[in-house]
C-alpha cells in the first residue's frame, strides 16, 4: 500500500510535470471506443483548468480494473456509463486525474467554458 506521503508527492510531481497540459477531451464516440482510462494525470494542475472550464463533477473511480458495481468507487463500466450520461447532457466533456492512490483515483470532469459570470 502507498503511504499518504507517497500519494501527496505523486500529485505534486504530476502538477509540476504536466503544468499547462490540457485535460482529455471526451465525446460520446470516444468514451464508447476507449477500453479504460484515457485521462492525463494533472494532479494539482486541475486547479488551473477550473479557471477556464466549468467543473461538473469529481468522480471517485477504481483504476485497478477489479472494482465491482455498487462499491464506493465507480467500476470501469459505471464510469463509462457516467461519462456517456455527461456527454449526452453537455456534449464533449474534459477529464483529468486530480489525485490517485494505488487502486482508486479522483477524476475531475469539466465542460468547456469559464465559470466567471463576467465572461458571458
C-alpha positions in Angstrom: 0.0 0.0 0.0 1.2 3.5 -0.7 1.5 5.9 2.2 -0.3 9.2 2.3 3.1 11.0 1.9 3.8 9.0 -1.3 0.4 9.9 -2.8 0.9 13.6 -1.9 4.3 13.5 -3.5 3.0 11.8 -6.7 0.3 14.5 -7.0 2.9 17.3 -6.6 5.2 15.7 -9.1 2.3 15.3 -11.6 1.4 19.0 -11.2 5.0 20.0 -12.0 5.3 17.6 -15.0 2.0 18.5 -16.5 1.8 22.2 -15.9 -0.2 23.8 -18.7 -1.2 20.4 -20.2 -5.0 20.2 -21.1 -7.4 17.6 -19.8 -8.6 14.9 -22.2 -11.5 15.9 -24.5 -14.1 13.2 -24.4 -17.0 12.8 -26.8 -19.7 10.1 -26.7 -17.8 8.2 -29.5 -14.5 8.5 -27.7 -16.0 7.1 -24.5 -17.6 4.2 -26.3 -14.3 3.4 -28.1 -11.9 3.7 -25.2 -11.2 0.5 -23.2 -10.3 2.0 -19.9 -8.7 5.3 -18.7 -7.9 8.0 -21.3 -7.2 10.6 -18.6 -3.9 12.5 -18.2 -2.7 12.8 -14.6 -2.7 16.6 -13.9 -2.7 16.5 -10.1 -2.9 20.0 -8.7 -2.8 21.3 -12.2 -6.6 20.7 -12.3 -7.0 23.9 -10.4 -5.8 25.8 -13.5 -8.4 24.1 -15.6 -11.1 25.2 -13.1 -10.3 28.7 -14.0 -11.1 28.2 -17.7 -13.7 25.4 -17.7 -16.8 24.7 -15.6 -16.2 21.7 -13.3 -19.2 19.4 -13.5 -18.1 16.6 -11.1 -15.2 14.9 -9.5 -15.7 11.1 -9.8 -14.2 8.6 -7.4 -13.2 5.6 -9.5 -11.5 2.2 -9.3 -8.4 2.2 -11.5 -7.3 -1.4 -10.9 -9.9 -3.0 -13.1 -11.1 -5.2 -10.2 -13.7 -2.9 -8.9 -17.3 -4.1 -8.9 -20.6 -2.3 -9.5 -22.1 -1.0 -6.3 -18.8 -0.3 -4.4 -18.0 3.3 -3.3 -15.5 3.7 -6.2 -17.1 3.6 -9.7 -16.2 0.4 -11.6 -14.9 0.9 -15.2 -18.4 0.1 -16.5 -20.1 2.6 -14.1 -17.5 5.2 -15.1 -18.2 4.6 -18.7 -22.0 4.9 -18.1 -21.5 8.2 -16.1 -19.3 9.7 -18.8 -21.8 8.8 -21.5 -24.6 10.4 -19.4 -22.4 13.6 -19.1 -21.7 13.6 -22.8 -25.4 13.3 -23.5 -26.1 16.3 -21.2 -23.2 18.6 -22.1 -21.7 17.4 -25.4 -18.0 16.9 -25.2 -16.6 17.0 -21.7 -13.0 17.1 -20.4 -11.4 14.9 -17.8 -8.2 14.5 -15.9 -6.9 12.6 -12.9 -6.7 15.0 -10.0 -5.4 12.6 -7.4 -4.8 8.9 -7.2 -3.9 6.2 -4.8 -2.8 2.7 -5.6 -6.3 1.4 -6.5 -8.6 4.5 -6.9 -8.5 7.9 -8.4 -10.4 11.2 -8.3 -11.2 12.2 -11.9 -12.3 15.8 -12.5 -14.8 16.4 -15.2 -15.4 19.7 -16.9 -17.4 21.2 -19.7 -15.9 23.9 -21.8 -16.5 27.5 -20.7 -15.5 29.8 -18.0 -17.2 29.8 -14.6 -16.6 33.6 -14.5 -20.1 35.3 -14.9 -18.4 38.4 -16.3 -17.2 36.4 -19.3 -20.7 35.8 -20.6 
